[in-house]
C-alpha cells in the first residue's frame, strides 16, 4: 500500500485564513481611526466670508 500526501488544504483552513486576514484588516482600520481621531488639527485663525452681490441672482417665477 502506498501513502498519498494531500497537497490541497481543507476548506476549513482556507476559511480560517480568510477570517484571520479579515480580522487583521478590521483591527488595523480601527487603529487608524483612533490615531486620526487623536490628531489635534488647528482651528482656522480668520473667518472666511464671501459676499455674493445681488446681481448674480436671478429671480425665477
Backbone atoms as SQL, in Angstrom:
CREATE TABLE atoms (id INTEGER PRIMARY KEY, chain TEXT, resi INTEGER, resn TEXT, atom TEXT, x REAL, y REAL, z REAL);
INSERT INTO atoms VALUES
  (1, 'A', 1, 'UNK', 'N', 0.833, -1.170, 0.000),
  (2, 'A', 1, 'UNK', 'CA', 0.000, 0.000, 0.000),
  (3, 'A', 1, 'UNK', 'C', 0.887, 1.246, 0.000),
  (4, 'A', 2, 'UNK', 'N', 0.543, 2.190, -0.864),
  (5, 'A', 2, 'UNK', 'CA', 1.336, 3.398, -0.996),
  (6, 'A', 2, 'UNK', 'C', 0.552, 4.573, -0.403),
  (7, 'A', 3, 'UNK', 'N', 1.249, 5.381, 0.412),
  (8, 'A', 3, 'UNK', 'CA', 0.608, 6.529, 1.034),
  (9, 'A', 3, 'UNK', 'C', 0.644, 7.722, 0.082),
  (10, 'A', 4, 'UNK', 'N', -0.456, 8.457, 0.079),
  (11, 'A', 4, 'UNK', 'CA', -0.515, 9.654, -0.749),
  (12, 'A', 4, 'UNK', 'C', -0.562, 10.883, 0.161),
  (13, 'A', 5, 'UNK', 'N', 0.175, 11.868, -0.252),
  (14, 'A', 5, 'UNK', 'CA', 0.216, 13.099, 0.542),
  (15, 'A', 5, 'UNK', 'C', -0.811, 14.081, -0.016),
  (16, 'A', 6, 'UNK', 'N', -1.610, 14.617, 0.869),
  (17, 'A', 6, 'UNK', 'CA', -2.612, 15.593, 0.444),
  (18, 'A', 6, 'UNK', 'C', -1.931, 16.957, 0.324),
  (19, 'A', 7, 'UNK', 'N', -1.970, 17.538, -0.857),
  (20, 'A', 7, 'UNK', 'CA', -1.373, 18.853, -1.053),
  (21, 'A', 7, 'UNK', 'C', -2.435, 19.940, -1.046),
  (22, 'A', 8, 'UNK', 'N', -3.649, 19.558, -1.090),
  (23, 'A', 8, 'UNK', 'CA', -4.744, 20.513, -1.073),
  (24, 'A', 8, 'UNK', 'C', -5.218, 20.701, 0.369),
  (25, 'A', 9, 'UNK', 'N', -5.341, 21.971, 0.784),
  (26, 'A', 9, 'UNK', 'CA', -5.780, 22.251, 2.141),
  (27, 'A', 9, 'UNK', 'C', -7.259, 21.988, 2.305),
  (28, 'A', 10, 'UNK', 'N', -7.657, 21.792, 3.515),
  (29, 'A', 10, 'UNK', 'CA', -9.071, 21.582, 3.767),
  (30, 'A', 10, 'UNK', 'C', -9.820, 22.897, 3.640),
  (31, 'A', 11, 'UNK', 'N', -11.130, 22.805, 3.477),
  (32, 'A', 11, 'UNK', 'CA', -11.923, 24.013, 3.301),
  (33, 'A', 11, 'UNK', 'C', -11.939, 24.852, 4.575),
  (34, 'A', 12, 'UNK', 'N', -11.829, 24.217, 5.741),
  (35, 'A', 12, 'UNK', 'CA', -11.829, 24.973, 6.996),
  (36, 'A', 12, 'UNK', 'C', -10.579, 25.831, 7.105),
  (37, 'A', 13, 'UNK', 'N', -9.448, 25.314, 6.668),
  (38, 'A', 13, 'UNK', 'CA', -8.227, 26.091, 6.804),
  (39, 'A', 13, 'UNK', 'C', -8.257, 27.312, 5.885),
  (40, 'A', 14, 'UNK', 'N', -8.847, 27.195, 4.700),
  (41, 'A', 14, 'UNK', 'CA', -8.923, 28.355, 3.814),
  (42, 'A', 14, 'UNK', 'C', -9.907, 29.388, 4.364),
  (43, 'A', 15, 'UNK', 'N', -11.015, 28.918, 4.935),
  (44, 'A', 15, 'UNK', 'CA', -11.967, 29.843, 5.544),
  (45, 'A', 15, 'UNK', 'C', -11.349, 30.487, 6.784),
  (46, 'A', 16, 'UNK', 'N', -10.618, 29.704, 7.542),
  (47, 'A', 16, 'UNK', 'CA', -9.950, 30.224, 8.740),
  (48, 'A', 16, 'UNK', 'C', -8.926, 31.281, 8.391),
  (49, 'A', 17, 'UNK', 'N', -8.141, 31.039, 7.350),
  (50, 'A', 17, 'UNK', 'CA', -7.146, 32.028, 6.914),
  (51, 'A', 17, 'UNK', 'C', -7.834, 33.316, 6.453),
  (52, 'A', 18, 'UNK', 'N', -8.944, 33.166, 5.737),
  (53, 'A', 18, 'UNK', 'CA', -9.687, 34.339, 5.280),
  (54, 'A', 18, 'UNK', 'C', -10.217, 35.142, 6.461),
  (55, 'A', 19, 'UNK', 'N', -10.759, 34.463, 7.462),
  (56, 'A', 19, 'UNK', 'CA', -11.290, 35.162, 8.633),
  (57, 'A', 19, 'UNK', 'C', -10.190, 35.848, 9.430),
  (58, 'A', 20, 'UNK', 'N', -9.025, 35.220, 9.516),
  (59, 'A', 20, 'UNK', 'CA', -7.897, 35.834, 10.221),
  (60, 'A', 20, 'UNK', 'C', -7.443, 37.093, 9.483),
  (61, 'A', 21, 'UNK', 'N', -7.349, 37.030, 8.157),
  (62, 'A', 21, 'UNK', 'CA', -6.958, 38.205, 7.376),
  (63, 'A', 21, 'UNK', 'C', -7.991, 39.312, 7.518),
  (64, 'A', 22, 'UNK', 'N', -9.264, 38.949, 7.494),
  (65, 'A', 22, 'UNK', 'CA', -10.332, 39.925, 7.653),
  (66, 'A', 22, 'UNK', 'C', -10.269, 40.583, 9.030),
  (67, 'A', 23, 'UNK', 'N', -9.987, 39.806, 10.065),
  (68, 'A', 23, 'UNK', 'CA', -9.885, 40.346, 11.420),
  (69, 'A', 23, 'UNK', 'C', -8.686, 41.288, 11.530),
  (70, 'A', 24, 'UNK', 'N', -7.576, 40.954, 10.904),
  (71, 'A', 24, 'UNK', 'CA', -6.390, 41.813, 10.945),
  (72, 'A', 24, 'UNK', 'C', -6.671, 43.135, 10.230),
  (73, 'A', 25, 'UNK', 'N', -7.323, 43.087, 9.080),
  (74, 'A', 25, 'UNK', 'CA', -7.657, 44.308, 8.345),
  (75, 'A', 25, 'UNK', 'C', -8.609, 45.164, 9.164),
  (76, 'A', 26, 'UNK', 'N', -9.606, 44.552, 9.785),
  (77, 'A', 26, 'UNK', 'CA', -10.558, 45.281, 10.622),
  (78, 'A', 26, 'UNK', 'C', -9.844, 45.931, 11.808),
  (79, 'A', 27, 'UNK', 'N', -8.932, 45.198, 12.431),
  (80, 'A', 27, 'UNK', 'CA', -8.177, 45.711, 13.576),
  (81, 'A', 27, 'UNK', 'C', -7.315, 46.900, 13.155),
  (82, 'A', 28, 'UNK', 'N', -6.633, 46.808, 12.016),
  (83, 'A', 28, 'UNK', 'CA', -5.798, 47.907, 11.531),
  (84, 'A', 28, 'UNK', 'C', -6.646, 49.134, 11.184),
  (85, 'A', 29, 'UNK', 'N', -7.829, 48.914, 10.648),
  (86, 'A', 29, 'UNK', 'CA', -8.727, 50.018, 10.325),
  (87, 'A', 29, 'UNK', 'C', -9.177, 50.740, 11.593),
  (88, 'A', 30, 'UNK', 'N', -9.509, 49.999, 12.630),
  (89, 'A', 30, 'UNK', 'CA', -9.913, 50.597, 13.905),
  (90, 'A', 30, 'UNK', 'C', -8.754, 51.388, 14.506),
  (91, 'A', 31, 'UNK', 'N', -7.537, 50.841, 14.453),
  (92, 'A', 31, 'UNK', 'CA', -6.356, 51.541, 14.980),
  (93, 'A', 31, 'UNK', 'C', -6.132, 52.836, 14.208),
  (94, 'A', 32, 'UNK', 'N', -6.287, 52.806, 12.875),
  (95, 'A', 32, 'UNK', 'CA', -6.090, 54.008, 12.056),
  (96, 'A', 32, 'UNK', 'C', -7.122, 55.072, 12.411),
  (97, 'A', 33, 'UNK', 'N', -8.358, 54.678, 12.626),
  (98, 'A', 33, 'UNK', 'CA', -9.407, 55.638, 13.001),
  (99, 'A', 33, 'UNK', 'C', -9.093, 56.272, 14.350),
  (100, 'A', 34, 'UNK', 'N', -8.629, 55.479, 15.290),
  (101, 'A', 34, 'UNK', 'CA', -8.289, 56.002, 16.621),
  (102, 'A', 34, 'UNK', 'C', -7.124, 56.977, 16.525),
  (103, 'A', 35, 'UNK', 'N', -6.103, 56.654, 15.728),
  (104, 'A', 35, 'UNK', 'CA', -4.943, 57.537, 15.598),
  (105, 'A', 35, 'UNK', 'C', -5.303, 58.850, 14.917),
  (106, 'A', 36, 'UNK', 'N', -6.150, 58.809, 13.907),
  (107, 'A', 36, 'UNK', 'CA', -6.561, 60.044, 13.231),
  (108, 'A', 36, 'UNK', 'C', -7.412, 60.895, 14.169),
  (109, 'A', 37, 'UNK', 'N', -8.190, 60.248, 15.013),
  (110, 'A', 37, 'UNK', 'CA', -9.019, 60.981, 15.962),
  (111, 'A', 37, 'UNK', 'C', -8.171, 61.717, 16.993),
  (112, 'A', 38, 'UNK', 'N', -7.011, 61.197, 17.332),
  (113, 'A', 38, 'UNK', 'CA', -6.160, 61.810, 18.351),
  (114, 'A', 38, 'UNK', 'C', -5.378, 63.006, 17.830),
  (115, 'A', 39, 'UNK', 'N', -5.312, 63.203, 16.508),
  (116, 'A', 39, 'UNK', 'CA', -4.587, 64.339, 15.941),
  (117, 'A', 39, 'UNK', 'C', -5.370, 65.609, 16.243),
  (118, 'A', 40, 'UNK', 'N', -4.677, 66.597, 16.753),
  (119, 'A', 40, 'UNK', 'CA', -5.317, 67.864, 17.110),
  (120, 'A', 40, 'UNK', 'C', -5.098, 68.855, 15.970),
  (121, 'A', 41, 'UNK', 'N', -6.081, 68.978, 15.094),
  (122, 'A', 41, 'UNK', 'CA', -5.980, 69.903, 13.979),
  (123, 'A', 41, 'UNK', 'C', -6.245, 71.321, 14.479),
  (124, 'A', 42, 'UNK', 'N', -5.464, 72.298, 14.026),
  (125, 'A', 42, 'UNK', 'CA', -5.699, 73.677, 14.487),
  (126, 'A', 42, 'UNK', 'C', -6.943, 74.278, 13.852),
  (127, 'A', 43, 'UNK', 'N', -7.595, 75.159, 14.611),
  (128, 'A', 43, 'UNK', 'CA', -8.761, 75.854, 14.076),
  (129, 'A', 43, 'UNK', 'C', -8.280, 76.956, 13.134),
  (130, 'A', 44, 'UNK', 'N', -9.070, 77.296, 12.142),
  (131, 'A', 44, 'UNK', 'CA', -8.677, 78.404, 11.281),
  (132, 'A', 44, 'UNK', 'C', -8.645, 79.710, 12.079),
  (133, 'A', 45, 'UNK', 'N', -7.647, 80.523, 11.801),
  (134, 'A', 45, 'UNK', 'CA', -7.490, 81.749, 12.577),
  (135, 'A', 45, 'UNK', 'C', -8.381, 82.879, 12.077),
  (136, 'A', 46, 'UNK', 'N', -8.669, 82.935, 10.801),
  (137, 'A', 46, 'UNK', 'CA', -9.528, 84.011, 10.321),
  (138, 'A', 46, 'UNK', 'C', -10.801, 83.414, 9.733),
  (139, 'A', 47, 'UNK', 'N', -11.880, 84.155, 9.888),
  (140, 'A', 47, 'UNK', 'CA', -13.151, 83.704, 9.349),
  (141, 'A', 47, 'UNK', 'C', -13.169, 83.918, 7.841),
  (142, 'A', 48, 'UNK', 'N', -13.669, 82.948, 7.139),
  (143, 'A', 48, 'UNK', 'CA', -13.764, 83.041, 5.692),
  (144, 'A', 48, 'UNK', 'C', -15.201, 83.404, 5.362),
  (145, 'A', 49, 'UNK', 'N', -15.380, 84.578, 4.783),
  (146, 'A', 49, 'UNK', 'CA', -16.719, 85.038, 4.462),
  (147, 'A', 49, 'UNK', 'C', -16.655, 85.719, 3.103),
  (148, 'A', 50, 'UNK', 'N', -17.500, 85.278, 2.212),
  (149, 'A', 50, 'UNK', 'CA', -17.515, 85.850, 0.878),
  (150, 'A', 50, 'UNK', 'C', -18.916, 86.387, 0.613),
  (151, 'A', 51, 'UNK', 'N', -18.989, 87.646, 0.241),
  (152, 'A', 51, 'UNK', 'CA', -20.267, 88.264, -0.069),
  (153, 'A', 51, 'UNK', 'C', -20.536, 88.117, -1.559),
  (154, 'A', 52, 'UNK', 'N', -21.715, 87.630, -1.878),
  (155, 'A', 52, 'UNK', 'CA', -22.118, 87.457, -3.266),
  (156, 'A', 52, 'UNK', 'C', -23.050, 88.612, -3.611),
  (157, 'A', 53, 'UNK', 'N', -22.728, 89.377, -4.648),
  (158, 'A', 53, 'UNK', 'CA', -23.604, 90.511, -4.996),
  (159, 'A', 53, 'UNK', 'C', -24.955, 90.023, -5.520),
  (160, 'A', 54, 'UNK', 'N', -25.960, 90.872, -5.365),
  (161, 'A', 54, 'UNK', 'CA', -27.314, 90.521, -5.781),
  (162, 'A', 54, 'UNK', 'C', -27.445, 90.408, -7.293),
  (163, 'A', 55, 'UNK', 'N', -26.509, 90.967, -8.037),
  (164, 'A', 55, 'UNK', 'CA', -26.568, 90.918, -9.491),
  (165, 'A', 55, 'UNK', 'C', -26.461, 89.487, -10.016),
  (166, 'A', 56, 'UNK', 'N', -25.821, 88.640, -9.259),
  (167, 'A', 56, 'UNK', 'CA', -25.614, 87.272, -9.724),
  (168, 'A', 56, 'UNK', 'C', -26.845, 86.394, -9.561),
  (169, 'A', 57, 'UNK', 'N', -27.796, 86.853, -8.750),
  (170, 'A', 57, 'UNK', 'CA', -29.006, 86.053, -8.541),
  (171, 'A', 57, 'UNK', 'C', -30.044, 86.398, -9.582),
  (172, 'A', 58, 'UNK', 'N', -30.747, 85.378, -10.053),
  (173, 'A', 58, 'UNK', 'CA', -31.839, 85.589, -10.987),
  (174, 'A', 58, 'UNK', 'C', -33.140, 85.233, -10.295),
  (175, 'A', 59, 'UNK', 'N', -34.169, 85.988, -10.585),
  (176, 'A', 59, 'UNK', 'CA', -35.469, 85.687, -9.995),
  (177, 'A', 59, 'UNK', 'C', -36.186, 84.739, -10.949),
  (178, 'A', 60, 'UNK', 'N', -36.563, 83.584, -10.424),
  (179, 'A', 60, 'UNK', 'CA', -37.253, 82.566, -11.228),
  (180, 'A', 60, 'UNK', 'C', -38.707, 82.563, -10.788),
  (181, 'A', 61, 'UNK', 'N', -39.616, 82.733, -11.768),
  (182, 'A', 61, 'UNK', 'CA', -41.042, 82.724, -11.455),
  (183, 'A', 61, 'UNK', 'C', -41.676, 81.437, -11.879);
